[in-house]
Amino acid sequence: MTASAVSRVGDRFRRSSGLVVLLLGLGLMAGIYTAFAPQSQADDAETSIAVREGQKLYNEGCISCHGRNAQGVPDRGPSLIGVGAASVEFQVSTGRMPLARQEAQAQRKPPRYNTEQTAQLAAFIQSLGGGPQVPEGDLRDGDLAQGGDLFRVNCSSCHGFAGNGGALSSGKFAPALTEATDRQMYAAMVSGPQNMPVFGDNELTPDEKREIITYISVQLQQDKDPGGLFNLGRYGPTTEGLAIFVVGITILVFAALWIAGKS
């Protein structure tokens, strides 16, 4: 074979190799697109549906107090722009909203909307101006002991050491945590409903929030009476000490009377 023939064969081989590499690259890109793009499009479509359904629910039940564009109505309801899905999830899932009447503080009551409708309302409000959201997944995967320390430092002054709630000024109060779900607790921490402060990630990290939720859910809600047989309300050592004092004094008085009678 002549040198020119060898050169032509080499050129054809290089062109064929380049074509093969190009086809492989295109195939790889198509595979990546197929793997990720449809899921993203499906998620976007699902979100759009939730926003549309949430807007319908808003127009039916919320517009009279919060306005056509959620900008708020004076003396009726505040603006919802920028409050985020977390605020909606807390207020609606606990039945505090829609508000039956103007009071010092909204009361927890049976919710008007189910879980799906609450998520749709939250998606609509989130689409208006963003804001804090409740993360998906397990919110009860923190360290129990660390959660107890964080609860006592950040929460017990208002909600009480046993999570039974406590009175505040002007007819307001910190509600009991006995019925709060994991998502409601997280939503309250990031949205700060009514008198509750907002605990941003610079104050309590997401992991620390999960630790507090773990402590409340496991220690306070499930372990009803860790200190003894009788339920004294779990209000702390003052209540228990007073009960022991009264019972003890009563027993001593009767014992003294019995001894005096015998003698």
Secondary structure as the mmCIF struct_conf table of DSSP 4:
data_model
#
loop_
_struct_conf.conf_type_id
_struct_conf.id
_struct_conf.beg_label_comp_id
_struct_conf.beg_label_asym_id
_struct_conf.beg_label_seq_id
_struct_conf.end_label_comp_id
_struct_conf.end_label_asym_id
_struct_conf.end_label_seq_id
HELX_RH_AL_P HELX_RH_AL_P1 ALA A 3 GLY A 61
TURN_TY1_P TURN_TY1_P1 CYS A 62 CYS A 62
HELX_RH_AL_P HELX_RH_AL_P2 ILE A 63 HIS A 66
TURN_TY1_P TURN_TY1_P2 ARG A 68 ASN A 69
BEND BEND1 ALA A 70 ALA A 70
STRN STRN1 VAL A 73 VAL A 73
TURN_TY1_P TURN_TY1_P3 PRO A 74 ARG A 76
STRN STRN2 GLY A 77 GLY A 77
TURN_TY1_P TURN_TY1_P4 ILE A 81 GLY A 82
BEND BEND2 VAL A 83 VAL A 83
HELX_RH_AL_P HELX_RH_AL_P3 GLY A 84 SER A 93
TURN_TY1_P TURN_TY1_P5 THR A 94 GLY A 95
BEND BEND3 PRO A 98 PRO A 98
BEND BEND4 ALA A 100 ARG A 101
BEND BEND5 ALA A 104 GLN A 105
HELX_LH_PP_P HELX_LH_PP_P1 ALA A 106 ARG A 108
BEND BEND6 ARG A 112 TYR A 113
HELX_RH_AL_P HELX_RH_AL_P4 THR A 115 GLY A 129
HELX_LH_PP_P HELX_LH_PP_P2 VAL A 134 PRO A 135
BEND BEND7 GLU A 136 GLY A 137
BEND BEND8 LEU A 139 LEU A 139
BEND BEND9 GLY A 142 GLY A 142
HELX_RH_AL_P HELX_RH_AL_P5 LEU A 144 ASN A 154
TURN_TY1_P TURN_TY1_P6 CYS A 155 CYS A 155
HELX_RH_AL_P HELX_RH_AL_P6 SER A 156 HIS A 159
TURN_TY1_P TURN_TY1_P7 PHE A 161 ALA A 162
BEND BEND10 GLY A 163 GLY A 163
STRN STRN3 GLY A 166 ALA A 167
BEND BEND11 SER A 169 SER A 169
TURN_TY1_P TURN_TY1_P8 SER A 170 GLY A 171
STRN STRN4 PHE A 173 ALA A 174
HELX_LH_PP_P HELX_LH_PP_P3 PRO A 175 ALA A 176
BEND BEND12 LEU A 177 GLU A 179
HELX_RH_AL_P HELX_RH_AL_P7 ASP A 182 SER A 191
TURN_TY1_P TURN_TY1_P9 GLN A 194 ASN A 195
BEND BEND13 MET A 196 MET A 196
HELX_LH_PP_P HELX_LH_PP_P4 PRO A 197 VAL A 198
TURN_TY1_P TURN_TY1_P10 ASP A 201 GLU A 203
BEND BEND14 LEU A 204 LEU A 204
HELX_RH_AL_P HELX_RH_AL_P8 PRO A 206 TYR A 215
HELX_RH_PI_P HELX_RH_PI_P1 ILE A 216 LEU A 220
TURN_TY1_P TURN_TY1_P11 GLN A 221 GLN A 222
TURN_TY1_P TURN_TY1_P12 PRO A 226 GLY A 227
BEND BEND15 LEU A 229 PHE A 230
TURN_TY1_P TURN_TY1_P13 GLY A 233 ARG A 234
HELX_RH_AL_P HELX_RH_AL_P9 PRO A 237 LYS A 262
#
